[in-house]
Amino acid sequence: MLTEKQQHVLDVITDFIGRYGKSPTIEELKNLLHQKSKRGVVQYLEALQKKWFLQRGDGFRSIMLGNTVGFQTTLNIPILWYANAGTPIAYAEESNYGTLPISKKMIHGGEEKYFLLKVEGTSMNNFRVNNKYIDNGSYVLINKDETQINEQDAFLFIVNNAATIKATKREGESLYLLPKSNDDFHKPIVLSGDDDVMVNGRVVDVFNFGN
């Protein structure tokens, strides 16, 4: 596994080779990476070489990408727990249900900001994220740093120690957690400013396997 900075260096090298058909020099990398010295660049290259992401020869342009590079098209995002898309009845205890490999092009600003939840319930099955519906059994990708709620997106809320995914609306001192469902029996959750509610992140994507 690479650090975020190591991944950035590898991306710069890969992009350079793809553009120009040759590897960058140490001086070119120093400028591209905004490093103060060539030694800083060399330290990154040594770390990448130890992890078999590249090889270095003796020539002026001697950086060669390793066979491992192809595996870095995805990042393993943790699946933490289930979230209810109806009333918040699933206890929000953080557990690790494994990981899901996701393209790093879909992850912005560092993989540590993201986690996945599996959805139970149908109260959001008429709500789309990136033109994909949040349905029973969906996996939702949460950016935990995005906690400023709005009326356009769906958010993960922790209400009375339970997790639920909802759209929102504010009216005076009231906060409504709104279902967006084809099933009429789902009702809004009405909260006041005194309620114990926490925003745990915004739903930024949805993945449906077999749904």
Buried (B, 14 or more C-beta within 10 A) or exposed (E): EBEEEBBEBBBBBBEBBEEEEEBBBBEBBBEBBEBEEEEBBBEBBEBBBEBEBBBBEEEEBEBEBBEBBEEBEBBEBBBBBBBBBBBBEBEBEEEEEEBBEBEBEBBEEEBEBBBBBBBBBBBBBBBEBEEBBBBBEBBBBBBBEBEEBEEEBBBBBBBEEBBBBBBBEEEEEEBBBBBBBEEEEBEBBEBEEEEEBEBBBBBBBBBBEEB
